[in-house]
Amino acid sequence: MGKKNKKKAETPQSKPPQGKAAQGKTAQGKAAQGKAAQGKAAQGKAAQGKAAQGKAPSLRRAERGSAGVSMAADASMVTDTSMAADASMATDASMATDASMATDASMATDASMATDASVRVGVSVATASVGGRCAGALPSFVVGGKAVQEGGFSWYPGHPMQEGGWKKAAAAFWAMAFVMIWVVSNAWICDDAFITFRTIDNWFHGYGLRWNPLERVQSYTHPLWMFLVAGVHWVVGHLYWSAMGLSLVLTALMLWLLFRHIARSTLHILIGALVLGFSRAYVDFATSGLENPLAHLLLVVFLLLFFRWVEDLRPVQSSEPSTIFSPFRVGVLVGIACLGVLNRTDHALLFGFPLLYVLWHTRWNVCLLGVLFLAALPLLAWEAFSLIYYGLWVPNTAYAKLSTGLPLYEKIVQGSYYFFYSLQKDALTVVFLFGMMGWSLFRFWSKERRAVGWVGGGALCYAAYIVWIGGDFMAGRFLSALVVVMVVVMLQERVHAVAHALPIVFFVMLLQVYAHNPTTRNNKGWDGHQNNAGVSDERGFYFHGTGLVYARPGKVMPDHHWRLRGLKAREDKIRVTTEGSIGMFGLYAGPDVHIIDPLALGDPLLAHLPMQREPGVAWRPGHYIRVIPPEYPKAAVGEGVLQDPDLRRYYEMIQLITRGPLFTWARWQAIWGLHTGRYRSWLERYRKHSYHLYSEKEMGRALRPNAPIQGTGYLRLSSDGAGVRLQQPSATLYSGLFSVGVSRGAAYRVVFFRSSQKIGEVSFQAPGSFQEGLYVYHGQIPSALVSLGISAVKVFPEKASRKTYLNHLIVWRHPLKMESHRLVQRRWEGTPWNARGNLILGGDSGYRVLDIALPRLSSAPSLHFSADGNDDIELVFFFGRKEVGRTVQGANPSTRGGLQVYTLDVPMNARRSRFNRIVVRPLAGDGVFSLGHLALIGQ
């Protein structure tokens, strides 16, 4: 026993025994094996007990990656130093290595059977059962006569991660430097980042975490990033340089962890550096002033610990899930995930799926629940603060971007365009992402690699979420985090040989050359490309004004005209203004300028209203324009009230939440009612009566009857309808006639409103089928409604479908009266339609009909006039108030713009009875009608 204990203390570096004794003689084979087997049996339970006692320290040494734990290069160590167990593997929890492979059922590999040392494998597996917990097994291998310990990230023998030498560190450093070259040369700050900067600036000036100092509104989506930038700004004193420096530091730290502590080998480092360096999505948003750099770092740290600890989840001869994830490890992972969600809420999908895998393989108890609560405490504390301070669980931007009222199928199509744009401009990123996500899901079916499948499942769900919300207008913004996650997964995979990796490297370079605007161009030739879906290269748009490479000593950054506009508004001491691009303008305008944002990112009222869609204009992601009531700017600063009663009541509730004292019973009742939908009926009534209304100019672009329903110029009607907002509810302004163009094959209602109250309606049926094109209905408003005064007219389909469209809705005003002598100056063909002296109808003028008074009765046989060539024109002849004839002049389809000269015959009835008035009105066209001259011939 003493001799055996001495051999157990020997290290794997002991020299192998030499001579015939070590090799074993053929003549003594079976006899020697039999004696060895009898000797083992004679040792009895005492030897087994000692072997079992030695397991725990051996396991601890194996977990530390010690190279000398139960690994034998010596034939004697194979027979004597392995931890023995019987064939059941359950009573003693150890596996036996015996010199005889036939006398017992233990797993034995005889060193004497591989005397040439060409293939010598000795397996010893150590397990322990401590306190009822199942510790994972760490196999050790002897390959080619050399012992290699597998641990950490390993799934195969000879894990390169155990090589912590200077060569790998040098490769990681140069890879990090390579990627940082592209990151620094393309570093920039976007306008959306300055929205957060304005909140930080107001906070530092004592106004609190607010966008406009008058109201508590969370206009940022990344609280953790905001606090980090604020902390650096407190030291540096400049928001631009604070965000830029913090982004570069976090990016460098993330790259070092990725290449030094995750990558398996220098070959993995090379491929990872190529993917990140040539991915526009990653390079563009490694800075940008947004939360992406911090999200990248948190994801890498989370996955680093996840893959390191998940290797211990391999249960041995047990159907019970392993509890190797201790409460401490689970708490660390949950804490990092909560910080990631606090940094950006929708990244919960990327953290959540791996966490589900962890929690499934964790034994639940009271201690674990306490650890989970402590780990989630920062996120819970922020949610409590957000509810108390802002009155909402989620940022105001969530309502602005998700409460749009858009159909789901349109958002899905738009989200698909987001990936198609990246496929055109950043093919490497899209191909790499979907390739790695597919590979990750394939790994889900492997028991030992199932953790990779869970990570890939979270990435795939996040990609589906991007499609579901309609993508974004910033190309690559939502893809950068996916790129980092998939690069981590790739660095976990084994590349068998350099030859297998060369095609991957070549493919990366090929995609880089294919890209129209790769990272190597640095946006010097940016052409402002934006596809039809509204997705654009935001870095290219702002790079020349906020790019780091353009910074010079003494130059104020950002160098952008929006900053100058903000400074001008500050100097002019503007009280309230409406601004679409609110980032740089808002920061440099200062807290004294109250900014109304039509995109509703910083506005608590407009964020709860659905977006306003312009007729025939495709909506753009992130730019969901709301209709601003005319009196709202003054009401926002306490100088007026809203006219619509339902909207006014809703806004009073919003003001109580965002401006009232924090701890009052009325405010908390309003918060509860807002979250439970108690006030939703107010918005529904306002939306039904006063929303989807357009100006007379927008709804006056009439097309000819039977025109095909295709292309732009049409607005699809939903159950909320759509219509026109009249300039003023004056009974003396409008004539009581209206014209509406809709698609055929459906029934419609034309409803008339005064404020938000319905005062009457007219119904009609559009005959025919959808394929027959546009149907134009001419109707008359009841005289009683005209006398009341109409403020809006809306068209509602009786049954909304994808084939109910609205082209125009015109409420005819009283004619523009004019003496005929003002139209005698002749115009020539081709004269510009807006030339000086022409009469403009429609558009901003508001007039739709021209009433020309003649100086005396006329019986002229014909008339000569010039008019806009792309309109159908109707001329009606009157004797006093009596109509005596009418004629129509069709548009000239060959016109190339400008006025066309026409000669028309006067209707015979008008010539016989004579006439003293001519009424001219356009029947169809582009909504703007121009008349040059009108003269009678043969009078």
JOMO-V972037 format. One record per residue. N is the residue number from 0. RES is the residue in one small letter. SS is DSSP state (h for helix, s for strand, l for the rest). D_LAST is the distance of its C-alpha to the last C-alpha in Angstrom with 2 decimals. Layout:
# JOMO-V972037
N_RES_SS_D_LAST / N_RES_SS_D_LAST
This chain:
# JOMO-V972037
0_m_l_137.94 / 1_g_h_138.36 / 2_k_h_137.53 / 3_k_h_134.40 / 4_n_h_133.26 / 5_k_h_133.79 / 6_k_h_131.59 / 7_k_h_128.86 / 8_a_h_128.80 / 9_e_l_128.22 / 10_t_l_124.76 / 11_p_l_122.73 / 12_q_l_123.50 / 13_s_l_127.16 / 14_k_l_128.35 / 15_p_l_128.70 / 16_p_l_132.32 / 17_q_l_133.72 / 18_g_l_136.38 / 19_k_h_137.37 / 20_a_h_137.48 / 21_a_h_133.79 / 22_q_h_132.97 / 23_g_l_135.15 / 24_k_l_137.49 / 25_t_l_136.74 / 26_a_l_140.21 / 27_q_l_139.93 / 28_g_h_136.37 / 29_k_h_136.78 / 30_a_h_139.90 / 31_a_h_138.33 / 32_q_h_135.23 / 33_g_h_137.37 / 34_k_h_139.28 / 35_a_h_136.13 / 36_a_h_134.82 / 37_q_h_138.11 / 38_g_h_138.10 / 39_k_h_134.68 / 40_a_h_135.77 / 41_a_h_138.85 / 42_q_h_136.84 / 43_g_h_135.66 / 44_k_h_133.47 / 45_a_h_134.70 / 46_a_h_133.03 / 47_q_h_129.90 / 48_g_h_129.90 / 49_k_h_130.20 / 50_a_h_127.40 / 51_a_h_125.24 / 52_q_h_126.09 / 53_g_l_124.85 / 54_k_h_121.40 / 55_a_h_119.78 / 56_p_h_120.44 / 57_s_h_119.52 / 58_l_h_116.17 / 59_r_h_115.52 / 60_r_h_116.32 / 61_a_h_114.06 / 62_e_h_111.15 / 63_r_l_111.72 / 64_g_l_111.45 / 65_s_l_115.11 / 66_a_l_116.11 / 67_g_l_119.61 / 68_v_l_119.27 / 69_s_l_121.06 / 70_m_l_120.14 / 71_a_l_122.89 / 72_a_l_123.33 / 73_d_l_127.05 / 74_a_h_128.44 / 75_s_h_130.71 / 76_m_h_127.78 / 77_v_h_126.10 / 78_t_h_129.07 / 79_d_h_130.18 / 80_t_l_127.46 / 81_s_l_124.67 / 82_m_l_124.21 / 83_a_l_125.76 / 84_a_l_124.60 / 85_d_l_125.54 / 86_a_l_123.41 / 87_s_l_121.89 / 88_m_l_119.98 / 89_a_l_119.79 / 90_t_l_123.14 / 91_d_l_123.42 / 92_a_l_119.78 / 93_s_s_120.91 / 94_m_l_120.89 / 95_a_l_124.03 / 96_t_l_124.45 / 97_d_l_127.71 / 98_a_l_129.53 / 99_s_l_129.87 / 100_m_l_126.74 / 101_a_l_128.66 / 102_t_l_131.07 / 103_d_l_128.53 / 104_a_l_124.91 / 105_s_l_123.72 / 106_m_l_121.10 / 107_a_l_123.32 / 108_t_l_122.84 / 109_d_l_126.10 / 110_a_h_126.22 / 111_s_h_128.99 / 112_m_h_126.56 / 113_a_h_124.50 / 114_t_l_127.18 / 115_d_l_125.10 / 116_a_l_122.62 / 117_s_l_119.75 / 118_v_l_118.20 / 119_r_l_119.71 / 120_v_l_117.91 / 121_g_l_119.50 / 122_v_l_117.63 / 123_s_s_118.52 / 124_v_l_116.37 / 125_a_s_117.21 / 126_t_l_116.11 / 127_a_l_117.17 / 128_s_s_116.96 / 129_v_s_116.97 / 130_g_l_116.37 / 131_g_l_114.81 / 132_r_s_111.99 / 133_c_s_111.30 / 134_a_l_111.14 / 135_g_l_109.23 / 136_a_l_110.97 / 137_l_l_110.66 / 138_p_l_111.87 / 139_s_s_113.59 / 140_f_s_113.84 / 141_v_s_116.23 / 142_v_s_114.39 / 143_g_l_116.28 / 144_g_l_119.22 / 145_k_s_117.06 / 146_a_s_116.37 / 147_v_s_112.74 / 148_q_s_111.82 / 149_e_l_108.50 / 150_g_l_106.94 / 151_g_l_103.86 / 152_f_l_100.82 / 153_s_l_102.77 / 154_w_l_102.30 / 155_y_l_104.25 / 156_p_l_107.44 / 157_g_l_107.40 / 158_h_l_104.46 / 159_p_h_103.29 / 160_m_h_102.39 / 161_q_h_106.12 / 162_e_l_106.06 / 163_g_l_105.44 / 164_g_l_106.30 / 165_w_h_104.76 / 166_k_h_102.99 / 167_k_h_100.78 / 168_a_h_100.17 / 169_a_h_99.17 / 170_a_h_96.79 / 171_a_h_95.21 / 172_f_h_94.82 / 173_w_h_93.13 / 174_a_h_90.82 / 175_m_h_89.85 / 176_a_h_89.23 / 177_f_h_87.06 / 178_v_h_84.77 / 179_m_h_84.72 / 180_i_h_83.47 / 181_w_h_80.26 / 182_v_h_80.02 / 183_v_h_80.42 / 184_s_h_78.10 / 185_n_l_75.36 / 186_a_l_76.13 / 187_w_l_73.13 / 188_i_s_71.99 / 189_c_l_68.90 / 190_d_l_66.63 / 191_d_l_67.89 / 192_a_h_71.38 / 193_f_h_70.22 / 194_i_h_69.39 / 195_t_h_73.14 / 196_f_h_73.82 / 197_r_h_71.84 / 198_t_h_74.00 / 199_i_h_77.14 / 200_d_h_75.95 / 201_n_h_75.30 / 202_w_h_78.75 / 203_f_h_80.42 / 204_h_l_78.72 / 205_g_l_80.08 / 206_y_l_77.04 / 207_g_l_78.51 / 208_l_l_77.28 / 209_r_l_73.63 / 210_w_l_70.23 / 211_n_l_68.72 / 212_p_l_71.51 / 213_l_l_70.11 / 214_e_l_70.74 / 215_r_l_73.34 / 216_v_l_71.51 / 217_q_l_73.11 / 218_s_l_70.51 / 219_y_l_73.01 / 220_t_l_74.52 / 221_h_l_77.74 / 222_p_h_80.11 / 223_l_h_83.06 / 224_w_h_81.09 / 225_m_h_79.65 / 226_f_h_83.16 / 227_l_h_84.43 / 228_v_h_81.64 / 229_a_h_82.24 / 230_g_h_85.95 / 231_v_h_85.39 / 232_h_h_82.82 / 233_w_h_85.47 / 234_v_h_87.60 / 235_v_h_85.03 / 236_g_l_82.51 / 237_h_l_79.37 / 238_l_h_77.50 / 239_y_h_76.09 / 240_w_h_79.53 / 241_s_h_81.23 / 242_a_h_79.15 / 243_m_h_79.31 / 244_g_h_83.08 / 245_l_h_83.83 / 246_s_h_81.79 / 247_l_h_83.65 / 248_v_h_87.07 / 249_l_h_86.48 / 250_t_h_85.17 / 251_a_h_88.23 / 252_l_h_90.57 / 253_m_h_88.91 / 254_l_h_89.18 / 255_w_h_92.87 / 256_l_h_93.69 / 257_l_h_91.80 / 258_f_h_93.45 / 259_r_h_96.88 / 260_h_h_97.65 / 261_i_l_95.61 / 262_a_l_95.29 / 263_r_l_98.12 / 264_s_l_98.56 / 265_t_h_97.18 / 266_l_h_95.21 / 267_h_h_93.49 / 268_i_h_92.79 / 269_l_h_91.16 / 270_i_h_88.84 / 271_g_h_87.97 / 272_a_h_87.15 / 273_l_h_84.84 / 274_v_h_82.95 / 275_l_h_82.49 / 276_g_h_81.80 / 277_f_h_79.11 / 278_s_l_77.51 / 279_r_h_74.32 / 280_a_h_74.32 / 281_y_h_77.76 / 282_v_h_77.34 / 283_d_h_73.99 / 284_f_l_75.36 / 285_a_l_78.87 / 286_t_l_77.37 / 287_s_s_73.76 / 288_g_l_75.07 / 289_l_l_75.00 / 290_e_l_78.00 / 291_n_h_78.44 / 292_p_h_81.46 / 293_l_h_83.42 / 294_a_h_82.50 / 295_h_h_83.75 / 296_l_h_87.06 / 297_l_h_87.66 / 298_l_h_86.99 / 299_v_h_89.40 / 300_v_h_92.15 / 301_f_h_91.70 / 302_l_h_91.86 / 303_l_h_94.73 / 304_l_h_96.89 / 305_f_h_95.63 / 306_f_h_96.63 / 307_r_h_99.88 / 308_w_h_101.01 / 309_v_h_99.68 / 310_e_h_102.21 / 311_d_h_104.94 / 312_l_h_103.35 / 313_r_l_105.18 / 314_p_l_107.46 / 315_v_l_110.77 / 316_q_l_112.17 / 317_s_l_110.40 / 318_s_l_107.59 / 319_e_l_107.01 / 320_p_l_104.23 / 321_s_l_105.63 / 322_t_l_105.70 / 323_i_l_105.93 / 324_f_l_102.80 / 325_s_l_104.62 / 326_p_h_102.94 / 327_f_h_102.73 / 328_r_h_100.86 / 329_v_h_98.50 / 330_g_h_97.89 / 331_v_h_97.08 / 332_l_h_94.53 / 333_v_h_92.92 / 334_g_h_92.82 / 335_i_h_91.04 / 336_a_h_88.59 / 337_c_h_87.84 / 338_l_h_87.20 / 339_g_h_84.83 / 340_v_h_82.93 / 341_l_h_82.92 / 342_n_h_81.39 / 343_r_l_78.70 / 344_t_h_78.63 / 345_d_h_77.36 / 346_h_h_80.25 / 347_a_h_82.36 / 348_l_h_81.77 / 349_l_h_83.38 / 350_f_h_86.38 / 351_g_h_86.61 / 352_f_h_87.46 / 353_p_h_90.49 / 354_l_h_91.60 / 355_l_h_91.59 / 356_y_h_93.92 / 357_v_h_96.18 / 358_l_h_96.32 / 359_w_h_97.10 / 360_h_l_100.16 / 361_t_l_101.37 / 362_r_l_103.88 / 363_w_l_102.42 / 364_n_l_104.52 / 365_v_h_104.31 / 366_c_h_104.86 / 367_l_h_101.87 / 368_l_h_99.61 / 369_g_h_100.67 / 370_v_h_99.99 / 371_l_h_96.51 / 372_f_h_95.72 / 373_l_h_96.87 / 374_a_h_94.89 / 375_a_l_91.66 / 376_l_h_92.26 / 377_p_h_89.79 / 378_l_h_86.96 / 379_l_h_87.92 / 380_a_h_88.21 / 381_w_h_84.72 / 382_e_h_83.21 / 383_a_h_84.96 / 384_f_h_83.68 / 385_s_h_80.13 / 386_l_h_80.21 / 387_i_h_81.66 / 388_y_h_79.61 / 389_y_l_76.22 / 390_g_l_76.47 / 391_l_l_75.73 / 392_w_l_77.96 / 393_v_l_75.53 / 394_p_l_73.34 / 395_n_h_69.91 / 396_t_h_68.52 / 397_a_h_69.80 / 398_y_h_67.43 / 399_a_h_64.57 / 400_k_h_65.02 / 401_l_h_66.30 / 402_s_l_64.45 / 403_t_l_61.07 / 404_g_l_60.27 / 405_l_l_59.64 / 406_p_l_60.63 / 407_l_h_63.94 / 408_y_h_62.69 / 409_e_h_60.13 / 410_k_h_62.92 / 411_i_h_65.16 / 412_v_h_62.54 / 413_q_h_61.97 / 414_g_h_65.74 / 415_s_h_66.06 / 416_y_h_63.48 / 417_y_h_65.74 / 418_f_h_68.54 / 419_f_h_66.28 / 420_y_h_65.10 / 421_s_h_68.73 / 422_l_h_69.58 / 423_q_h_67.08 / 424_k_h_68.05 / 425_d_l_71.63 / 426_a_h_72.97 / 427_l_h_76.59 / 428_t_h_76.32 / 429_v_h_74.74 / 430_v_h_77.02 / 431_f_h_80.07 / 432_l_h_79.27 / 433_f_h_78.73 / 434_g_h_81.63 / 435_m_h_84.02 / 436_m_h_82.83 / 437_g_h_83.48 / 438_w_h_86.88 / 439_s_h_87.70 / 440_l_h_86.94 / 441_f_h_89.09 / 442_r_h_91.92 / 443_f_l_91.68 / 444_w_l_93.72 / 445_s_l_96.61 / 446_k_l_98.99 / 447_e_l_100.01 / 448_r_l_96.44 / 449_r_h_94.73 / 450_a_h_94.06 / 451_v_h_91.72 / 452_g_h_89.86 / 453_w_h_89.32 / 454_v_h_87.86 / 455_g_h_85.56 / 456_g_h_84.54 / 457_g_h_83.50 / 458_a_h_81.46 / 459_l_h_79.73 / 460_c_h_78.89 / 461_y_h_77.49 / 462_a_h_75.25 / 463_a_h_74.07 / 464_y_h_73.45 / 465_i_h_71.20 / 466_v_h_69.12 / 467_w_h_69.12 / 468_i_l_67.68 / 469_g_l_64.99 / 470_g_l_66.71 / 471_d_l_65.77 / 472_f_l_63.32 / 473_m_s_66.24 / 474_a_l_67.36 / 475_g_l_71.12 / 476_r_h_71.82 / 477_f_h_73.11 / 478_l_h_74.89 / 479_s_h_77.23 / 480_a_h_79.71 / 481_l_h_79.76 / 482_v_h_80.56 / 483_v_h_83.54 / 484_v_h_84.88 / 485_m_h_84.66 / 486_v_h_86.29 / 487_v_h_89.21 / 488_v_h_89.49 / 489_m_h_89.45 / 490_l_h_92.21 / 491_q_h_94.35 / 492_e_l_94.22 / 493_r_l_96.85 / 494_v_l_96.04 / 495_h_l_98.93 / 496_a_l_98.82 / 497_v_h_96.89 / 498_a_h_95.76 / 499_h_h_93.99 / 500_a_h_92.10 / 501_l_h_90.90 / 502_p_h_88.10 / 503_i_h_86.92 / 504_v_h_86.80 / 505_f_h_84.98 / 506_f_h_82.42 / 507_v_h_81.79 / 508_m_h_81.19 / 509_l_h_78.90 / 510_l_h_76.69 / 511_q_h_76.64 / 512_v_h_75.33 / 513_y_h_72.76 / 514_a_l_71.29 / 515_h_l_68.01 / 516_n_l_68.90 / 517_p_l_72.67 / 518_t_h_74.72 / 519_t_h_75.85 / 520_r_h_72.42 / 521_n_l_72.51 / 522_n_l_68.70 / 523_k_l_68.17 / 524_g_l_65.38 / 525_w_l_63.84 / 526_d_l_60.19 / 527_g_l_59.37 / 528_h_l_59.38 / 529_q_s_58.44 / 530_n_l_58.08 / 531_n_l_55.47 / 532_a_l_57.91 / 533_g_l_58.07 / 534_v_l_61.61 / 535_s_s_62.13 / 536_d_l_64.83 / 537_e_h_65.35 / 538_r_h_68.13 / 539_g_h_65.88 / 540_f_h_63.22 / 541_y_h_65.67 / 542_f_h_68.31 / 543_h_h_67.25 / 544_g_h_67.23 / 545_t_h_70.24 / 546_g_l_72.29 / 547_l_h_75.92 / 548_v_h_75.95 / 549_y_h_73.44 / 550_a_l_75.64 / 551_r_l_77.21 / 552_p_l_79.63 / 553_g_l_77.73 / 554_k_l_74.50 / 555_v_l_73.21 / 556_m_l_72.70 / 557_p_l_70.29 / 558_d_l_68.07 / 559_h_l_64.72 / 560_h_h_61.51 / 561_w_h_61.78 / 562_r_h_65.02 / 563_l_h_63.26 / 564_r_h_60.53 / 565_g_h_63.30 / 566_l_h_65.04 / 567_k_h_61.79 / 568_a_h_61.39 / 569_r_h_65.01 / 570_e_h_64.49 / 571_d_l_61.38 / 572_k_l_63.36 / 573_i_l_60.71 / 574_r_l_61.76 / 575_v_s_59.96 / 576_t_s_57.67 / 577_t_s_56.33 / 578_e_l_57.44 / 579_g_l_57.42 / 580_s_l_60.09 / 581_i_l_62.77 / 582_g_h_65.90 / 583_m_h_66.21 / 584_f_h_63.64 / 585_g_h_65.65 / 586_l_h_69.01 / 587_y_h_68.01 / 588_a_h_65.76 / 589_g_l_68.95 / 590_p_l_69.90 / 591_d_l_67.97 / 592_v_l_64.59 / 593_h_s_63.86 / 594_i_s_61.97 / 595_i_s_59.80 / 596_d_l_59.92 / 597_p_l_57.10 / 598_l_l_59.48 / 599_a_l_61.91 / 600_l_l_65.01 / 601_g_l_66.11 / 602_d_l_64.29 / 603_p_l_66.25 / 604_l_l_63.32 / 605_l_h_60.76 / 606_a_h_63.52 / 607_h_h_63.85 / 608_l_l_60.17 / 609_p_l_58.78 / 610_m_l_56.64 / 611_q_l_52.86 / 612_r_l_51.26 / 613_e_l_47.87 / 614_p_l_45.63 / 615_g_l_46.31 / 616_v_l_48.76 / 617_a_l_52.41 / 618_w_l_54.98 / 619_r_s_57.57 / 620_p_l_61.28 / 621_g_l_62.51 / 622_h_s_58.98 / 623_y_l_58.29 / 624_i_l_55.58 / 625_r_l_55.60 / 626_v_l_52.84 / 627_i_l_53.82 / 628_p_l_52.94 / 629_p_l_51.03 / 630_e_l_53.89 / 631_y_h_56.68 / 632_p_h_57.25 / 633_k_h_58.06 / 634_a_h_60.08 / 635_a_h_62.14 / 636_v_l_63.44 / 637_g_l_63.97 / 638_e_l_60.99 / 639_g_l_59.03 / 640_v_l_59.13 / 641_l_l_57.23 / 642_q_l_54.80 / 643_d_l_55.44 / 644_p_h_58.65 / 645_d_h_60.14 / 646_l_h_59.59 / 647_r_h_60.91 / 648_r_h_64.11 / 649_y_h_64.61 / 650_y_h_64.16 / 651_e_h_66.68 / 652_m_h_69.16 / 653_i_h_68.49 / 654_q_h_69.00 / 655_l_h_72.28 / 656_i_h_73.53 / 657_t_h_72.38 / 658_r_h_72.84 / 659_g_l_75.36 / 660_p_l_79.14 / 661_l_l_80.81 / 662_f_l_83.43 / 663_t_l_81.98 / 664_w_h_82.01 / 665_a_h_78.29 / 666_r_h_77.44 / 667_w_h_79.68 / 668_q_h_78.21 / 669_a_h_74.75 / 670_i_h_76.11 / 671_w_h_77.65 / 672_g_h_74.50 / 673_l_h_72.38 / 674_h_h_74.73 / 675_t_h_75.11 / 676_g_l_71.40 / 677_r_l_71.60 / 678_y_l_68.30 / 679_r_h_66.42 / 680_s_h_64.64 / 681_w_h_62.84 / 682_l_h_61.40 / 683_e_h_60.56 / 684_r_h_58.51 / 685_y_h_56.76 / 686_r_h_56.10 / 687_k_h_54.80 / 688_h_h_52.38 / 689_s_h_51.48 / 690_y_l_52.12 / 691_h_l_50.09 / 692_l_s_47.04 / 693_y_s_44.52 / 694_s_l_41.78 / 695_e_l_38.15 / 696_k_l_37.49 / 697_e_h_40.28 / 698_m_h_39.33 / 699_g_h_35.56 / 700_r_l_35.84 / 701_a_l_34.46 / 702_l_l_34.88 / 703_r_l_33.23 / 704_p_l_34.81 / 705_n_l_37.79 / 706_a_l_38.36 / 707_p_l_42.12 / 708_i_l_44.35 / 709_q_l_45.93 / 710_g_l_46.12 / 711_t_l_44.98 / 712_g_l_42.42 / 713_y_l_44.44 / 714_l_s_46.89 / 715_r_s_49.69 / 716_l_l_50.08 / 717_s_l_53.58 / 718_s_l_54.88 / 719_d_l_53.86 / 720_g_l_50.19 / 721_a_s_47.52 / 722_g_s_44.42 / 723_v_s_42.29 / 724_r_s_43.32 / 725_l_l_40.62 / 726_q_l_40.46 / 727_q_l_41.36 / 728_p_l_41.99 / 729_s_l_39.33 / 730_a_l_37.84 / 731_t_l_34.81 / 732_l_l_33.98 / 733_y_s_33.51 / 734_s_s_31.35 / 735_g_s_34.05 / 736_l_s_32.66 / 737_f_s_34.45 / 738_s_s_34.42 / 739_v_s_37.63 / 740_g_s_38.46 / 741_v_s_42.01 / 742_s_s_44.18 / 743_r_l_44.58 / 744_g_l_47.71 / 745_a_s_48.54 / 746_a_s_47.99 / 747_y_s_46.69 / 748_r_s_46.62 / 749_v_s_44.07 / 750_v_s_46.09 / 751_f_s_44.82 / 752_f_s_47.08 / 753_r_s_47.53 / 754_s_l_50.04 / 755_s_l_52.49 / 756_q_s_52.22 / 757_k_s_50.53 / 758_i_s_48.35 / 759_g_s_46.78 / 760_e_s_45.79 / 761_v_s_43.63 / 762_s_s_45.03 / 763_f_s_43.45 / 764_q_s_44.67 / 765_a_s_43.26 / 766_p_l_43.76 / 767_g_l_45.04 / 768_s_l_47.40 / 769_f_h_47.49 / 770_q_h_46.96 / 771_e_h_43.53 / 772_g_l_42.09 / 773_l_s_39.92 / 774_y_s_38.88 / 775_v_s_36.04 / 776_y_s_36.39 / 777_h_s_33.77 / 778_g_s_35.50 / 779_q_s_35.36 / 780_i_l_37.90 / 781_p_l_39.62 / 782_s_h_38.36 / 783_a_h_41.96 / 784_l_h_42.27 / 785_v_h_39.05 / 786_s_h_40.41 / 787_l_h_43.70 / 788_g_l_42.10 / 789_i_l_42.38 / 790_s_l_43.97 / 791_a_s_44.18 / 792_v_s_43.21 / 793_k_s_45.47 / 794_v_s_45.53 / 795_f_s_48.96 / 796_p_s_49.95 / 797_e_l_52.12 / 798_k_l_54.45 / 799_a_l_54.11 / 800_s_l_54.82 / 801_r_l_54.09 / 802_k_l_51.07 / 803_t_l_49.22 / 804_y_s_46.62 / 805_l_s_43.79 / 806_n_s_40.79 / 807_h_s_38.53 / 808_l_s_38.25 / 809_i_s_35.14 / 810_v_s_34.96 / 811_w_s_31.34 / 812_r_s_30.78 / 813_h_l_28.34 / 814_p_l_24.94 / 815_l_s_24.34 / 816_k_s_21.87 / 817_m_s_19.54 / 818_e_s_16.74 / 819_s_h_13.60 / 820_h_h_14.24 / 821_r_h_17.38 / 822_l_h_15.81 / 823_v_l_13.89 / 824_q_l_17.06 / 825_r_l_16.92 / 826_r_l_20.03 / 827_w_l_21.76 / 828_e_l_23.49 / 829_g_l_26.95 / 830_t_l_26.32 / 831_p_l_28.93 / 832_w_l_27.84 / 833_n_l_29.50 / 834_a_l_28.30 / 835_r_l_27.82 / 836_g_l_24.42 / 837_n_l_23.84 / 838_l_s_23.78 / 839_i_s_26.85 / 840_l_s_27.27 / 841_g_s_30.72 / 842_g_h_33.85 / 843_d_h_35.22 / 844_s_h_32.04 / 845_g_l_32.71 / 846_y_l_29.05 / 847_r_l_27.91 / 848_v_s_24.53 / 849_l_s_21.48 / 850_d_s_19.59 / 851_i_s_16.27 / 852_a_s_15.26 / 853_l_s_11.76 / 854_p_s_12.17 / 855_r_s_10.71 / 856_l_s_9.82 / 857_s_s_6.62 / 858_s_l_6.53 / 859_a_l_4.48 / 860_p_l_7.53 / 861_s_s_8.68 / 862_l_s_9.41 / 863_h_s_11.94 / 864_f_s_14.88 / 865_s_s_18.61 / 866_a_s_21.40 / 867_d_s_25.12 / 868_g_l_26.00 / 869_n_l_28.93 / 870_d_l_27.22 / 871_d_s_25.75 / 872_i_s_22.50 / 873_e_s_21.20 / 874_l_s_17.76 / 875_v_s_17.89 / 876_f_s_15.11 / 877_f_s_16.43 / 878_f_s_16.12 / 879_g_l_18.66 / 880_r_l_21.53 / 881_k_s_20.87 / 882_e_s_19.78 / 883_v_s_17.43 / 884_g_s_17.29 / 885_r_s_18.27 / 886_t_s_18.54 / 887_v_s_20.96 / 888_q_s_21.01 / 889_g_l_24.64 / 890_a_l_26.46 / 891_n_l_27.19 / 892_p_l_31.00 / 893_s_l_31.44 / 894_t_l_30.05 / 895_r_l_32.65 / 896_g_l_31.12 / 897_g_l_28.25 / 898_l_s_24.48 / 899_q_s_22.81 / 900_v_s_19.29 / 901_y_s_17.42 / 902_t_s_14.41 / 903_l_s_13.99 / 904_d_s_12.64 / 905_v_l_11.45 / 906_p_l_14.38 / 907_m_h_14.37 / 908_n_h_15.84 / 909_a_h_13.12 / 910_r_h_10.48 / 911_r_h_13.09 / 912_s_h_14.17 / 913_r_l_10.98 / 914_f_s_11.68 / 915_n_s_12.27 / 916_r_s_14.42 / 917_i_s_14.73 / 918_v_s_18.39 / 919_v_s_19.47 / 920_r_s_23.11 / 921_p_s_25.37 / 922_l_s_27.40 / 923_a_s_30.08 / 924_g_l_31.16 / 925_d_l_33.51 / 926_g_l_32.73 / 927_v_s_30.70 / 928_f_s_26.92 / 929_s_s_24.96 / 930_l_s_21.19 / 931_g_s_20.21 / 932_h_s_16.47 / 933_l_s_13.24 / 934_a_s_9.74 / 935_l_s_6.39 / 936_i_s_5.68 / 937_g_l_3.79 / 938_q_l_0.00
